[in-house]
Amino acid sequence: TRETTGSSATTPKIHACKNCQRAKTACMDQRPCARCIRLAIPCDNEVKAVKRACANCKRAKVKCNLDDENPCKRCKRLGVNCSPHVAQ
């Protein structure tokens, strides 16, 4: 099971830097990351937030634009409650 902290819901999750992705290692949200500093390699500053779908779009496995507008277009069109998906 995954444990979530209260602050993770408010802060967007950040992808690992390109070097850590290539090495398949964990990466901190801080740039430059500790691994790149330790190995003296350039750490990319291209930080992109992970997009998250609302609960209804995730259940239907369709694209969601919750990050751009709230409620998302699909929930607005269907007239349903648009709430962010919470991982269990």
N, C-alpha and C positions, 0 to 999 in steps of 0.2 A: 504494500500500500504506500501511497505517496503522502508525505506530510507537507502541509502548506502553512505558511506563516501569514499573519494578518497583513503584513506590508506587501507581500507578493501580489495581492489582489489589486493594489493601487499602482504599483510600479510595473511597467511593461517588461516582459522577459526579453533578454537580449541573446542573440545568436552568438555562438563562439566565433572567435576570429578565424580567418581563413587557414592560418597555420595549425591551429588547434583542431579545426574541422578535418584537415588533411591527416593529422596524426591520430584522430579519433580520441582526443583527450578532453577532459573538462576544462572550461575556461571561465574566468571570473568576469563580472560585468565591468571591471575597471580596465581602462585602456591606457597604456600598453599593459597586457596581462602579464602575470608573474612568469609564465612559461617562456614567453617571448623575451622578457628581460633576462631571465636566467640563461637562455640560449643565445642571447645577443643577436636576435633576428628581428627584422622590422615587423611590428604588429599593425595590422590594418585598422584604421579608425572608422571603417565603414560599418557603423552600428545600425542595425535595423531591428525594430521591434517585431516580435512574433505576432502575427494576426490571429485573433481568436474569433470564432463564430459564436452566435447566440445559441441558447439551448435548443430552440426549435430548428434552426438551420443545421446544427450539428446532428440532431436526431434524423433529419431528412437527408443528410450528407450532401448539402448544396452549398454553393458559395454564399458568403454573408458579408455585408458591408457595415457591420456594427461599429468598426473603428472609425468610419467616416461619418455616420449619422446614427442617432438613437431616437426612435426604434429603427431597425434596419428596413430596407425596402420590402423585403419579403413579408415580414411580420406586419408592416403597415398595410400591405396589399391584402393579406389574409385576415387582418383585424384581430390578431392574437397578441398576447403579452410578450414583449421582447425582453428577455433577461439574459445576462451573460451566463455562459456555460460554466459550471463549477465542477472541477475534476473530483472524482470520488476516491 
